[in-house]
Amino acid sequence: MLTEQEVNHIATLARLELPDELRKRMQKDLSSILDFVAQLERVDTSDVEPLYQVTGLQNATRADGLERPWPMDPGLADLLVGQAPHKHDRYVKVKSVKKK
């Protein structure tokens, strides 16, 4: 069973503020998860081939290339910028991004 200090440390690393009632539940739930992982680690998988994917698809990607040119004329630019809730001249105006 995880100790309360270990749960506090995990919460700090995850930058979570846990109320006391949730902290007790997390202590029990995390311990249960870790116990299950420990049980899985005891399973003998020495004769099991690794399974990387199950669909059989290989290299299912499209060719990387220009599909068609997108002509950007002033009318289209005005139409796109005109849909923004806030604009200045021909630019979309957004709030500044603040660091926490």
C-alpha positions in Angstrom: 0.0 0.0 0.0 1.3 3.4 -0.9 2.0 5.7 2.0 0.3 9.1 2.3 3.7 10.7 1.7 4.1 8.8 -1.6 0.6 9.9 -2.7 1.5 13.5 -1.8 4.7 13.3 -3.8 2.8 11.9 -6.9 0.3 14.6 -6.6 3.0 17.2 -6.4 4.8 15.8 -9.5 1.4 15.8 -11.3 0.7 19.3 -10.0 -2.6 18.2 -8.5 -4.2 19.6 -5.5 -6.0 16.7 -3.8 -8.6 17.2 -1.0 -8.2 14.9 1.9 -11.1 12.6 1.0 -9.8 12.2 -2.6 -6.3 11.7 -1.3 -7.4 8.6 0.7 -9.2 7.3 -2.4 -6.2 7.9 -4.6 -4.0 6.1 -2.1 -6.2 3.0 -2.3 -6.7 3.2 -6.1 -3.0 3.8 -7.0 -2.0 1.0 -4.7 -4.5 -1.3 -6.4 -3.1 -0.3 -9.9 0.5 -0.9 -8.8 -0.5 -4.3 -7.3 -2.1 -5.3 -10.6 1.0 -4.2 -12.5 3.2 -6.3 -10.2 0.9 -9.3 -10.8 1.3 -8.8 -14.6 5.1 -8.6 -14.2 5.1 -12.1 -12.7 3.4 -13.6 -15.8 5.9 -15.7 -17.8 5.9 -14.2 -21.3 9.2 -15.8 -22.5 7.5 -17.9 -25.2 5.2 -15.0 -26.4 6.1 -13.3 -29.7 5.8 -9.4 -29.5 2.6 -8.1 -31.1 3.2 -4.7 -32.6 -0.2 -4.3 -34.4 -3.2 -6.4 -35.2 -4.7 -5.0 -38.4 -2.1 -6.3 -40.9 -1.8 -2.8 -42.5 1.6 -1.7 -43.5 2.6 1.8 -44.6 -1.0 2.9 -44.8 -0.1 6.5 -45.6 -0.8 8.9 -48.4 1.8 10.3 -50.6 3.3 13.5 -49.3 2.7 16.2 -51.9 0.9 19.3 -52.9 -2.7 18.3 -53.6 -3.8 21.5 -55.2 -2.8 25.1 -54.9 -4.9 27.3 -52.6 -5.1 30.7 -54.2 -5.2 33.4 -51.5 -6.7 36.5 -53.1 -7.8 39.6 -51.2 -11.5 38.6 -51.4 -10.8 35.2 -49.7 -8.6 36.8 -47.1 -11.4 39.3 -46.3 -13.9 36.6 -46.1 -11.8 34.5 -43.7 -10.8 37.4 -41.5 -14.3 38.7 -41.6 -15.5 35.6 -39.7 -13.3 36.3 -36.7 -15.1 37.9 -33.7 -12.3 40.5 -33.3 -10.1 41.9 -36.0 -7.7 44.8 -36.7 -7.2 45.8 -40.3 -6.7 42.4 -42.1 -5.5 40.5 -39.1 -7.4 38.4 -36.5 -7.0 39.9 -33.0 -6.5 37.4 -30.2 -5.8 37.7 -26.4 -2.2 37.6 -25.4 -0.8 34.3 -24.1 0.3 34.5 -20.4 2.7 32.1 -18.7 1.6 30.7 -15.4 
